[in-house]
Amino acid sequence: MKPLTKAEEQIMQSIWKLEEAFLKDIIEAQPEPRPHSNTIATIVKILVDKGFVGVTPIGRVHQYYPLVSKEDYSAGTIRTLVEGYFEGSFSDAVSFMVKQKDISVKELELLLQQIKHAKK
């Protein structure tokens, strides 16, 4: 899966949230100050070319929908991050977050519960 730029990710976030959208819907979903509509249209075309977004022609307009789920993209992105910065060790990644105080004891306990529940 090809990585997305920050601008592409921002547009994908809107498409994931909307599930199906026309260009005007994607434009309206952008935070202020919104990029120009031509910029958004270009990014959507790039997302189509990369295989992240599908297109359904409806008359003279196009409806867009995600081909890659947010969950699949998130999993791949996290996996790439862990492989690139923590030699593939998720425990090293969590240890780093603990040292940086980015994760609390309560959150760690929740993670442990989820791991235990997943193993059952």
C-alpha beads as a LAMMPS data file, in Angstrom:
LAMMPS data file: protein, C-alpha beads

120 atoms
119 bonds

1 atom types
1 bond types

-500.0 500.0 xlo xhi
-500.0 500.0 ylo yhi
-500.0 500.0 zlo zhi

Masses

1 110.0

Atoms # bond

1 1 1 0.000 0.000 0.000
2 1 1 1.413 3.359 -1.025
3 1 1 1.789 5.951 1.723
4 1 1 -0.360 9.061 1.619
5 1 1 0.819 12.642 1.942
6 1 1 -0.665 14.754 4.745
7 1 1 -2.978 16.490 2.243
8 1 1 -4.117 13.133 0.827
9 1 1 -4.718 11.793 4.343
10 1 1 -6.833 14.836 5.196
11 1 1 -9.034 14.241 2.139
12 1 1 -9.224 10.496 2.907
13 1 1 -10.364 11.275 6.461
14 1 1 -13.317 13.139 4.954
15 1 1 -14.103 10.373 2.469
16 1 1 -13.943 7.719 5.213
17 1 1 -16.283 9.781 7.353
18 1 1 -18.720 10.512 4.522
19 1 1 -18.506 6.963 3.064
20 1 1 -19.908 8.191 -0.282
21 1 1 -19.462 11.760 -1.407
22 1 1 -19.549 14.142 -4.313
23 1 1 -16.693 16.597 -4.726
24 1 1 -18.776 19.404 -3.185
25 1 1 -19.331 17.244 -0.062
26 1 1 -15.593 16.584 0.260
27 1 1 -14.872 20.298 -0.121
28 1 1 -17.448 21.222 2.538
29 1 1 -15.983 18.628 4.930
30 1 1 -12.567 20.320 4.924
31 1 1 -11.601 22.490 7.889
32 1 1 -11.221 26.235 7.449
33 1 1 -9.328 27.666 5.722
34 1 1 -10.320 25.224 2.993
35 1 1 -7.951 24.507 0.139
36 1 1 -9.142 25.681 -3.284
37 1 1 -11.662 23.343 -4.931
38 1 1 -9.218 22.634 -7.803
39 1 1 -6.616 21.506 -5.263
40 1 1 -9.094 19.147 -3.611
41 1 1 -10.205 17.794 -7.005
42 1 1 -6.568 17.122 -7.927
43 1 1 -5.935 15.303 -4.635
44 1 1 -9.091 13.198 -5.112
45 1 1 -7.863 12.239 -8.613
46 1 1 -4.495 11.224 -7.124
47 1 1 -6.322 9.097 -4.526
48 1 1 -8.272 7.423 -7.342
49 1 1 -5.017 6.782 -9.259
50 1 1 -3.377 5.331 -6.115
51 1 1 -6.320 2.945 -5.644
52 1 1 -7.594 4.448 -2.389
53 1 1 -10.826 5.876 -3.809
54 1 1 -13.374 4.502 -6.265
55 1 1 -15.624 6.510 -8.576
56 1 1 -19.231 6.061 -9.638
57 1 1 -20.312 8.350 -12.501
58 1 1 -23.797 9.757 -11.902
59 1 1 -24.821 11.855 -14.851
60 1 1 -22.228 14.595 -15.267
61 1 1 -20.830 14.296 -11.722
62 1 1 -18.853 11.646 -9.871
63 1 1 -19.528 10.045 -6.534
64 1 1 -16.451 8.938 -4.600
65 1 1 -16.111 6.149 -2.047
66 1 1 -13.177 4.569 -0.171
67 1 1 -11.609 1.410 -1.580
68 1 1 -9.216 1.114 1.375
69 1 1 -10.755 1.121 4.839
70 1 1 -9.506 3.474 7.517
71 1 1 -8.698 0.435 9.680
72 1 1 -6.568 -1.204 6.967
73 1 1 -4.698 2.029 6.251
74 1 1 -4.165 2.709 9.973
75 1 1 -2.843 -0.809 10.564
76 1 1 -0.402 -0.522 7.670
77 1 1 0.768 2.917 8.761
78 1 1 1.352 1.830 12.351
79 1 1 3.129 -1.317 11.204
80 1 1 5.425 0.766 8.953
81 1 1 6.132 3.194 11.809
82 1 1 6.999 0.375 14.227
83 1 1 9.203 -1.360 11.648
84 1 1 10.967 1.878 10.725
85 1 1 11.571 3.296 14.195
86 1 1 11.363 0.365 16.614
87 1 1 12.853 -2.518 14.579
88 1 1 9.422 -4.132 14.361
89 1 1 8.922 -4.315 18.124
90 1 1 5.517 -3.114 19.266
91 1 1 6.618 -3.502 22.887
92 1 1 9.525 -1.108 22.219
93 1 1 7.016 1.342 20.694
94 1 1 4.782 1.143 23.782
95 1 1 7.827 1.457 26.072
96 1 1 8.826 4.591 24.174
97 1 1 5.338 6.058 24.667
98 1 1 5.507 5.256 28.387
99 1 1 8.890 6.986 28.689
100 1 1 7.547 10.007 26.801
101 1 1 4.475 10.012 29.075
102 1 1 2.249 9.678 25.984
103 1 1 0.365 6.754 27.504
104 1 1 -1.044 6.507 31.009
105 1 1 -1.153 3.576 33.410
106 1 1 -4.911 3.434 32.935
107 1 1 -4.471 3.180 29.160
108 1 1 -1.861 0.438 29.609
109 1 1 -4.255 -1.494 31.848
110 1 1 -6.953 -1.179 29.171
111 1 1 -4.505 -2.502 26.571
112 1 1 -3.671 -5.469 28.785
113 1 1 -7.379 -6.238 29.206
114 1 1 -7.880 -6.086 25.449
115 1 1 -4.919 -8.417 24.862
116 1 1 -6.203 -10.895 27.449
117 1 1 -9.710 -10.741 25.984
118 1 1 -8.392 -11.252 22.430
119 1 1 -6.512 -14.404 23.450
120 1 1 -9.686 -16.065 24.810

Bonds

1 1 1 2
2 1 2 3
3 1 3 4
4 1 4 5
5 1 5 6
6 1 6 7
7 1 7 8
8 1 8 9
9 1 9 10
10 1 10 11
11 1 11 12
12 1 12 13
13 1 13 14
14 1 14 15
15 1 15 16
16 1 16 17
17 1 17 18
18 1 18 19
19 1 19 20
20 1 20 21
21 1 21 22
22 1 22 23
23 1 23 24
24 1 24 25
25 1 25 26
26 1 26 27
27 1 27 28
28 1 28 29
29 1 29 30
30 1 30 31
31 1 31 32
32 1 32 33
33 1 33 34
34 1 34 35
35 1 35 36
36 1 36 37
37 1 37 38
38 1 38 39
39 1 39 40
40 1 40 41
41 1 41 42
42 1 42 43
43 1 43 44
44 1 44 45
45 1 45 46
46 1 46 47
47 1 47 48
48 1 48 49
49 1 49 50
50 1 50 51
51 1 51 52
52 1 52 53
53 1 53 54
54 1 54 55
55 1 55 56
56 1 56 57
57 1 57 58
58 1 58 59
59 1 59 60
60 1 60 61
61 1 61 62
62 1 62 63
63 1 63 64
64 1 64 65
65 1 65 66
66 1 66 67
67 1 67 68
68 1 68 69
69 1 69 70
70 1 70 71
71 1 71 72
72 1 72 73
73 1 73 74
74 1 74 75
75 1 75 76
76 1 76 77
77 1 77 78
78 1 78 79
79 1 79 80
80 1 80 81
81 1 81 82
82 1 82 83
83 1 83 84
84 1 84 85
85 1 85 86
86 1 86 87
87 1 87 88
88 1 88 89
89 1 89 90
90 1 90 91
91 1 91 92
92 1 92 93
93 1 93 94
94 1 94 95
95 1 95 96
96 1 96 97
97 1 97 98
98 1 98 99
99 1 99 100
100 1 100 101
101 1 101 102
102 1 102 103
103 1 103 104
104 1 104 105
105 1 105 106
106 1 106 107
107 1 107 108
108 1 108 109
109 1 109 110
110 1 110 111
111 1 111 112
112 1 112 113
113 1 113 114
114 1 114 115
115 1 115 116
116 1 116 117
117 1 117 118
118 1 118 119
119 1 119 120
